[in-house]
Amino acid sequence: MTKTIHKKIVVNENNKPMEVIISCDEWKEIERILESGRQGMAREKLKECAGIAHLEEEPLEYQRRMRSEWK
């Protein structure tokens, strides 16, 4: 379902949009929607990668070895 966001666009002297003003209630709703989408998205992306990397050494040892090569 799409909801109309009541906004005012602030422009500069060249009529270029610079800012948007919306009500606090609408902003809180946007934040709530964005936050709820983030949590599930990260988990799903991680699930896609499960079992893909097959390491022949411990991850921490690999990290230490790679970092020691930078010096």
VMD Tcl script that draws the C-alpha trace (Angstrom):
set ca {
  {0.00 0.00 0.00}
  {1.40 3.39 -0.94}
  {0.83 6.37 1.25}
  {1.16 9.99 0.18}
  {3.87 11.88 2.04}
  {2.89 15.48 2.53}
  {6.09 17.38 1.91}
  {7.35 20.85 1.15}
  {10.39 21.15 -1.08}
  {12.72 24.03 -0.29}
  {14.60 25.42 -3.29}
  {17.55 27.77 -3.56}
  {17.71 30.98 -5.59}
  {18.30 28.92 -8.76}
  {15.17 26.90 -8.09}
  {17.27 23.82 -7.30}
  {15.71 21.56 -4.63}
  {17.82 21.70 -1.47}
  {15.69 20.37 1.41}
  {12.44 18.60 2.13}
  {10.17 19.39 5.05}
  {7.75 16.74 6.31}
  {5.74 16.39 9.51}
  {7.28 14.61 12.51}
  {4.57 11.95 12.42}
  {5.33 11.09 8.81}
  {9.08 11.08 9.52}
  {8.60 8.66 12.43}
  {6.57 6.38 10.18}
  {9.31 6.45 7.53}
  {11.95 5.62 10.15}
  {9.84 2.74 11.48}
  {9.42 1.28 8.00}
  {13.11 1.64 7.17}
  {14.21 0.11 10.47}
  {11.91 -2.89 10.15}
  {13.22 -3.52 6.63}
  {16.87 -3.43 7.70}
  {16.65 -6.16 10.31}
  {15.16 -8.77 8.02}
  {17.26 -7.79 5.06}
  {20.58 -8.41 6.80}
  {19.53 -11.85 8.00}
  {18.27 -12.88 4.58}
  {21.47 -11.75 2.86}
  {23.54 -13.76 5.33}
  {21.43 -16.85 4.73}
  {22.18 -16.60 0.99}
  {25.90 -16.91 1.75}
  {25.67 -19.76 4.24}
  {27.95 -22.63 3.30}
  {29.52 -20.89 0.30}
  {32.95 -20.20 1.79}
  {34.97 -23.34 2.49}
  {37.99 -22.33 4.52}
  {41.03 -24.51 4.95}
  {42.19 -22.62 8.03}
  {40.68 -20.85 11.00}
  {39.25 -17.42 10.05}
  {41.21 -15.60 12.78}
  {44.49 -17.18 11.69}
  {43.74 -16.28 8.07}
  {43.05 -12.67 9.11}
  {46.29 -12.46 11.08}
  {48.29 -13.93 8.20}
  {46.77 -11.52 5.68}
  {47.38 -8.51 7.92}
  {50.98 -9.53 8.55}
  {51.57 -9.40 4.78}
  {50.62 -5.70 4.77}
  {53.58 -4.75 6.97}
}
mol new
graphics top color blue
foreach p $ca { graphics top sphere $p radius 0.5 }
foreach p [lrange $ca 0 end-1] q [lrange $ca 1 end] { graphics top cylinder $p $q radius 0.2 }
display resetview
